[in-house]
Amino acid sequence: MTIESTFCRICDSRCGLKAEVVDDRLVTLQPDEDDPVGAGFICEAATQSIAAMADATRITEPMKRVGGHLQPVGWDQAIDEIGGELRRIRNTSGPSAVGLYLGQDVQRSTRNLVRSLAFGVGAGTRNIFSELCLGAGPRLWIAEQMIGHATPLLADVSRAHYVLLLSGEQRDLGWGPVEAGMGHEAWIQHSRRTKKTKVIVADPRTTELVGTMDGHLPILPGTEPYLMLGMLHAIVTGGWVDTQFIRDYTVGYEHLKTAIAPWTVDRCAALCGIEADKLSGVALKFSRSAMSVIQPAAHSFNNQAGALGAWAWMAIHAVTANLLRPGGLYENIGAIDLFPVLSQMPTERAPTTQITGHPLLLMQAPATAMPDEICGGEVSALISVGGNPVGRLANPGRTTEALRQLELLVYIGRTEDETAQEADWVLPAAHSWEQASLCLHDNIMLPHKGTMWSSPLVSPRGEARPEEAILTDLFSALRPGLRKSAWGAHIGLLGRHLATTDLAQWENRAIDWADDLDLETLPEGVRRVVIGDSDRSTWRPSTDDERVHLAPEAICRRLSRHEPTPVNGMVIRTAQARDRAPDDAHRRSPYDTVIAQVHPDSGIKEGARAEVSTGSGKVRVTVTHDDTLRPGVIDLPFVEGTDSLRLLDPEAYDPWTGSPTFDGIAAELHVISE
């Protein structure tokens, strides 16, 4: 028996765990009480992951669809035949006819993400679709527009004197797409005790977390952008700004004032479904506190005004001098500083999707653009890596229809999900416990300056392989050239090298470049490095004038034209996840019924069968009561692969980032039987 230190990659919290391994079997997982990220936390999805590795739905051998059925084949045959098809399609239709779809699992592994991007760039395709748009995409894009590079800005909730949380579900679901760790609540409570920090929660539900904080804004689902716009208007028109910071460190303030003028407090409060004086009161207290910060959740900008909301969120911090400073939004340099990479990857010089015209953010096109690109004839072959587009994107029927138009669909994953059922080839991927991982590309999202890494805890089940190893073999079989590449010769050459090289060597080089990081001096068994606290006062905009650009032209144009879609009657929320589990194998019991949560005052009996309908579709549900939920809201917790995705409009996404509209949609609820 051995006890291994590791960190979890099932969700974005990166909790440190202790794993008991006996004879190449993972026996138990326990929280690491000394871990500075997880703070002694473990969730159900992590504990269930032991059983998930041996679940009946687990894919353990390569399979080829023959006569409508998947049949086992050997790895050599799979790689050879897939490579031949990819070469044929590339030679016939060009490099961009071969696309990739990158799921959330890929974003949590440096090796898998780098290999996936290198495969796409080396193959010369612009069609590298990813689920970045389902989380941090709007925040990253607006950071690039305002400070010059698409870096995740962290909310310094532990130091702030005034905190606004755009969700009350952090205890169960974590702290957002770029805020790893589960210690934030404990740090906030310490601040409340020691320096009287005030914390307000904006959420349609009166969660348990709300009850422990100082105030609650019961906003309508999907109205976080209008809350941000209303706060920004109140701060600007009230003169509650830091004039010295604006003068010395920003440009475009007069343009910002003009752009925000129509978005009055009264207008925005009405859209949010709250009183105007409560909105302006939060704005006043935010601007008057010594250090203030707003912490969005993963879904805060998955709505009809996502990028506008992300802009207003960042602009609020800028005009009140809470941007790039302690106690506000800060850029974590991390143990391995990614600034040289991020500052050289502007969207304005990146390829764009051909049909939808989306710029590639950090070399990735939004997943929401994928069906249009396929149906428009731009993509003929797709490799899905660690993702399930049929189970993740709005209107699964349309996504399925698009996938069926492909000449070739290759699925690399772990379970027989909806996308695997459409694939021509299914290739088994190793579970995260079965492969090595270094917290390299996401070390800047940790609440400290440091990193974490893990060796494989156990051998891959059956013939499963890490995604990066599978992609290496497929790239070698594809044998792409540089002709007609969407990326240019020099970037294409780098992509070709990274698509096949030993990435462990590149990880070691990155560690060598980190002046403070020396893994060889660490005691055996240590799987985390904490160099110290982050420098929260780092100031390094990469704009030409090294200032914060308060009023990007694209944002100002959109603000002047944007007309919110009015919602009369009931409204649905679908972006909030039910739990951390990526699939049913990571749950104690399967989620086989769509549950619609409503307030008891809805007049519908508990347990009734009903139908929820929107302008895009209908779905049958079982009704449950939740008296913590705002009346008039239908909460359909997001679970991958459920019918609730039929209610969403696949064409309703942000024009810059592809962020979908999951929340704030008008709906009707009709009883079928009680």
N, C-alpha and C positions, 0 to 999 in steps of 0.2 A: 504494500500500500504506500502511495505517495500523496502528499498534500501540495498542490500546485497553486501558485498565485496567478490570477488571470483577471481579465476585465470583460464585461458583457457587451456584445454587439447586437443583441436582439432588438434594442431600441436605441435612442440617442443619448441616454443618460450616462453610459460608460461606467457603470458601477463596478467597483472592485470586488472580486469574489475569491473564495477559497474552494478549490475543487479537490475532492477525494477520488483518486484513480486507483483501481485494483485490476491487475491483469488486463490492461488496455481497455478497461470499462470505466466510464464515468459513473460513479456511485452516488455522490452527493455534491451539491453546491450550497455553500453557506456564505452569508455576507461577511465581508472583510471589515471588521470594526475599526481598523486603523486606516482605511482607505480615505483620502481627503476628498475624493470625488463622490463616491457612493455613500459615504458617511454611515456605513453599516446597514445599507438597504439592499433588499432583494425582492423582486416582484414574482408574481405567479408565473408569468411567461418564462422567466429564467428557471424556476424550479421545474416547470413542465418540460423544459427543453431536453432533459435527460430521456424522458419517454418519447419525445418528438423525434429523436434521432433514429428510433426503431419503430416509428409509427407505420401502420399498414399502407399509408399513402406515400411513404417515402420512395423516391426513385433511386434505384441502386445500380442500374445498368443502362447502357446506351440502348435506345430503341428507335426503330424506323417504322413509319406508317406504310403498311402494305395492304391494299384492298380495304382501306378504311380502318384498319386495326394496327396498333403498335406491336411490333415484334422485336425481341431482343436481338442485338447484333454485337459484334466486337468493336472495340475502340478503333482499331486500324481501319476497318471497313467504314465506320461512321465518319472518321476524319477524312478519309480518301474520297468518299462519295460526296460529302458536303463541300469539300474543297473544290471538287470538279464542278459542282453546280454554281458555287460562288464565282469561280473563274468564268464560266460561261455567261452568267448574268452581267458581270462586270465588263467583259469584253464586248457584249452586245449592247448594253445600255449605259455604260459609263460607271465611274467609281461611285457616284452618289446613289446609284440604284441599289447598292448594298447598305442597309441601315442597321443600327443597333438600338435596342431599348434597354436602359439601365434602371433597374429597380432600386428601392431604398437599401437593400442589402449591400449593393455595390458601393453606395455612398459611405458605408461604415467600415470599409476595408481599403486601406491605402493601396495595397498591391492590386486588388481587383479593380479599383477605380482607375489607377494609372494604366493598367494593362488594357482596360476597356477603351479609354480615351486614346491610347497609343494605337490600338487596333483600328479605330475609326480614322484617326489622322493619317496613319501609315497606309491605310487602304484608300485614302483620298476622298472619303465621303463627308459631306456636310450634315448628313442625317444621323446624328448621335443624339437620340431622344433620351431624356432622363426625367425623373420625378422630382428634380430640384424645384420645379414650379409648384409642386404640391406643398411646399413648406417655406424654405428660406429664400426662394427665388426673388420675390419683390423686394425684400430687404437688401439682398446682395446687389441687385440692379440699381436701386436708388443710392446705395453707398457709392457705387461707381460714378453715378451722375453727379454726386455732390462732393465727394472727396477724391475721386479719380480712380479708385480701384475697388473691385468687388470683394470686399473683406467683410466677414461677419463682425458686427459691432456688438459687444456684450453689454448687458445691463448690470451695472454695479450695485445690485440690490443690497449687498451687505454693508455698504458705506453710506447709502443715500439717506437723507432725512425725510424724504417724501417719495413714496413708491406707488405707481399705478400699475396694477396687474391686469392685462387684458385676457383674463381667464381665471376661473377658480378651480380648475381640475388638476393643478400641479401635483398634488399628493399622489394621484393615481396614474397620471400620464406623463409626468416629468415637466421640465421647465422650458420647453420650446425647442425649435429646430437648431439653434446655435447656442444653447446654454446648458452644457452637460452638467451632470451632477444632481444629487438629491439633498445636498446640505443647505440649499438656499433658504428654505423655510426656517431652519434653526438659526441661521445667521440673521434673518429678518427679525425673528422674535427676540434675539439678543439685542439688536439695535432698538427695538421698541422698548425694551426694558431699560437700556443704558442711556439712550439719547432721545427717547420719546419720538422715534420715527413713526410717521403716520403712513398707513398702507390702505389704499382703496382698491377694491376689486370690481371690475366691469365684467358682468357675465349675466346671461339670461336666467341663470340658476343660482339660488342661494345655497351654495355648496358648504360643506363642513369647513373648508378653509375660510370662506367669507365670515363665518361666525367667530373666527379668532382674530379678525382684522378690524380696522377702524371705520370702514364705510363700504357701501355697496351701490353700484350703479347698475340697475337691472335692464341693461340695454337690449334691444331687439337683436336677434341673430343677424350677423353679417353687417352690422352698422359700426363696427370698430373704425373704419375710415372716416365716417362722419363725426364720430366722437373726436378723432384727432383733428379734423378740419375745424370743428367748432372750438376746440381748445386753442388752436393756433390763431383763429380769428379773435378770440377773446384776449389773448395775450398781446397780439399786435395792436388791436384797436384800443385796448386799455393802457397801452404804454408800459406794459409789464415786461419789458425786454431789457437785455444788458447791452446798452448802447456802445460801451467800450469794446466788448467782444465783437459785436457786429462790425464796428468801424475797423478794427485792427485785423480781424481774421476771416472776414467773409466778403462776398460780393453779391449783388443782386437783391439787396433788401427792399429797395423801392419796387422792383418788379414783383417780389413776393407780396408786398402790401396790396398791389393792384390785383394780383391773381386770387388772393384770399378774400377780397372784399365781398363777393356775392355769398360767401359761405358763413352767414351770420350765425350767432349762437342760437337764436330762436329757430332758424331753419334746421340746423344740425340737430338740435335737441329734439325737435319734432320727428326727424328721421330716426333718431335713436329710441324714441318712445320714452324719454325722460324729461324732467322739468329743466327749463333753461337755466334757472338759478343754480341748480346742482351742477350743471356742466361748467358754468362760469366760475362757480366756487372752487371746483377742482383745479381749473386753469389758474386761478389766482393763487391758491396755496402752493401749487406746483412751482409757479414762477417766483414766489416769495421765499421758498425754502432755500437753504444754503446749498444743498445738493439734492437734485431730484432726478428720477428716472422712470421711464415707462417700459415695462417688460411685456412684449407680445408673446402670444402662444403660437404653436405651429400653424394653426388655422386662422389667425387673426386677419390675414389679408387674402384669404381664399373667398373672395366675394366680388361684387360687381365694380368696386372701386379699389381693388387691391393695391396697385402701384401708387395711386393718389394717397391712399392711407399710409403707405410706407413712407412717402415723401413728407406728409404732414407730421408723422411720428418723428422723423429725423429732424425736420425743420423746427419743431417745438424745442428740441434739445439744443439746437444751434442758437436760436434767438434768445434763449435764456442762459447761455453759457454753460450748458450741461452736456456738450458734445466734446468727445476726445479729452476727457478729464475725469478724475476720480469722483465717484458718487453719481456719475451720469452714464453716458455711453462711452465705452473705451475700446481701443483696439489692443487685443492681447498679442504681444509679440510671440509668446510661447517659447519653448525650448528650441524649436526649429523655426526660424522666422521665414514666413512665406511671402513677405513683401516683394522681394525681387521677382517672384513668379507672378503674383497677382497683379502687380503694376505693369506687367508686360502682356496682359491678356485683355485688352479693352474690347468691348463688344463692337465698337465702331469699326474696327479692323477685322472682325471675325466674319466668316461666311454667314449667310442668312438662309432660312428655309425657303424653298423655291415657291411654294404655293401660298403659305401664310405670311411670309416675309418676316418671320421672327429672327432677331439676331441671336447668335449662339452666346449664351452666358457661361463663362468659364468652359468654353468649347462644347457646351451642351445645349441642344435645342429642347424646347418644352415638350413634355410627353403629350400634351393636349393637341399638338400640331401633327402628331403621327398619323391619325386616320386620314386627314386631308392630304398629306403628302403621298400616302399610299393610293388613295382613290384618285388623286390627280396624276398618277402615273410616274411619280418621281422615285418611288421605292418599289423594287420588285422582290428583294430578298431582305429578311429581317432576322437578326439574332437577338433574342430576348435573354438578357443576363440578369438573373436574380430578381426578376420582376414579373408581374402578372397584369398586363395592361387591360385585359378584359375585366378583371376584378377590381381595377383601380380607377379607371376613367369613366366619365359620364357617359350614359347610354351604352351599356355593354353590347347591345345588339348592333349598334353602328360600328363599334370597335371590332366585333367578330366579323361583320361583313367586310370591313377593310382587310383584316388578316386573311380572309378567304380569297381575296384578290391577288395575294402574293404568289409568286412562283415558288418561293421557298420560305418556310418559317422554321427556324431552329430555336428550340427552347432549352436554356441552360438553367436548371433549378433543382429544387429538392422535393417538391410535392406535385401530385397530379391535379393541379388547379385548372381553372377555366382556360387559360392560355395554352397549357400543355395539351389539353384535349383538342386543340386546333392545330397543333404543330405537326410538321412533316418528320422532324427529328426531335427526340427528347434526350438530352445529355445530363447525367446525374452530377449535381454539384455537392461538394462537401459542406457539411454544417459548419458554422463558425467555430465550434469547439474542435473541429477536425482539421483546422488549418491555422497557420501562424498569422499573427496580426500585430502591426506596429501602429500606434496612434501618431501618424506622421502628418498627413494632410489636415487632420482635425485636432491637432494638439493646441491650436490657437483658440479652440472652443472650450477648453478646460478652465476651471475656476482658479487656476494657478499657473505658474510658469513651470512646465514640466511635460512629461509624456508617459505613455504606458505601452507595454507590449506583452505578447503572450505566445508561447510555443503551442503547437497542436497538443491538446490534452489527450486525444485518442486517435487511432487510425480511422481514416474514412470508411464508412460502411459500404460493403460491397465493392463496386468499381467506381464509386464517386471520386471526383477530383476537385481541387480548388478551381474556381472560375478562371483565375489568371493562368493556370496551367492548360485548361481547355482552350482558352483563347490563343495561347501561344501556338498550339498545334494547328488550330484552324487558320491562323495567319500564315503559318509556314505552308499550309496546303493551298491557300489562296494565291500566294506568290505575287502580290500586287506590284505594279510599276508606279512611276510618278506622273505618267502622262495623264493630263486632264484632272489632276488632283485639285480639290477645292481649297487646299491649304498652302500651296506653294512648295517649291522644292526643298528649301532648308528645313521648314517645319515638318514636311513629309518625311525627310530623311531621319530626323530625330524620332518621329513616330514609329518608323520602321524599326529603328534600333530598340526602342523601349518595348515594342510589341513582342520581341523574342528574347531579349537579354535577361539575365538573372537579376531580378529586381532587388534581391537581398543586397547585392553589391551597391546599387544606387541608394538604398536605405542607409547602408554603412557610410557612404560618401556624405549623405545629408547630415548624419550624426557627426561626422568629422568636421563639417562646416560649422556646427553649433559649438561656439567657443566654450560654453559652460558644461557641455554634455560629454561624459566619458563613461560609457557603459562598462568598460573593462575594469574599472575600479570599484564597481558595485559588488556587494556580497552575493554569493550564489543564491538563486531563488528569488531575488528581488525583481519585481515585474512593474515597478513604477519609479519614476524619477521626479522628485519635486525639488527644483533648483531654488525656488523661493517664490515670493509674491510677484504678481505681474506689475509691470510699470504702467499704471493706469493713466499716466499723464503724457504718454507718447503722442507727439504731434507730427504727423507726416502726410498731409494731403499730397497726392501725386498729380494734382491739377497743374497746369502750366504756370499759374501764378501762386501756387502753394496756398491757396485759400479755399474755404468752403463755398461752393456755389449754391446759394440759397434758392435760386429760381431757374432750374433747368428749363430750356425752351419747350421741350416736349411736354413737360408737366403743365406749364402755364397754358399751352394750347389746349390740352385736354381739360383742364379745369374750367376753361371758358365755355366748353361745349358739353360737358358732362351733365346729363339730366338723370338723377336717380329714378329708378323704376319704382313707382309707388306700390306699396303693399297694403291692401285692404283685406281685413279678415285675418285668417291664420297664416303663419309663416313657419317654414321648416328650417331646421338646422341639421346638416348632414356631415359637416367636416369634422366634428369632434369625435375622436375615436372612442370605441367602447372600452378598449383596454390596450395593453402594450403588445399583445400577441400578434405575430405576423400571419398566423393561420390557425385552424382549429386544432392542429396537432400540439400547439403550444397553449391550449386551454384545457382545464379539467373536464369541461363538458362542451360539446360542439354547439355552435350558434346556428341553429337550423330554422329559426323563426324570426321574421323581421318584427322588431318591437318598436311601437310608436309610444313615446312617453308624452303625456299631456298633464296639465293641471287638473285636479279633481273638479274644479268649477267648469270644465268643458261640457259637462252634461252627458258624457259618454261613460258607460259603466266599465269598471275594471274587468279586463279579460275579454271584452267585446272584440269580435272580428270586424274590421273596418277597411275602407279603401282610402288611401291618400292619393290625391291627384294634383298635378301641376300642368302647366302648358306643354310640358314635354312628355309626360307619361303618367301611368298609374301603377300602384303597387298595393297588394293586400297585406294588412298588418294585424298584429294583436296589440290591443291598447292596454297600457299600464298607467297607473296614476303616480305622479310625483309632485307633492305639494311644494317642493323647493323650486319648481320650474315656473317661469313667468307665464301667466295666463295668455292664451292665444298662440303659444309656441308648440309646434310639433317637433319633438326631438327624436331623430332617427340616428342613433349612434353609428358611426361608420364602422363597418366590418367588411373586409375585403371579400368581394364576390357575391354580396347580397343584392337582392332585387331593388333596394332603395336607389341604386345608381340610375335606374330607369327614370327617376323623377327629374334628372338634371339635364340641362341643355348643353350638348357637346360643343355648340358654337359660342357659348357664353364664357369667354376667357379674356384675360387682360391682353391688350394688343402688343405690349412690349415684352412681358415675361411669360405669357401663356398661363398665368395663374388662373385656375378655374373658379367658377362661381358655385360654391357648395352650400353657402349659407345665405339666408335672407330672401328666400324665394316664396312667393305667394302660393298657397296651397289650400285645398279643401279636404275635409275629413268626413266621410260618410259611413254610417254604420251599416254593416251587412247583416250581422246577427249578434244578439246579446245572450 
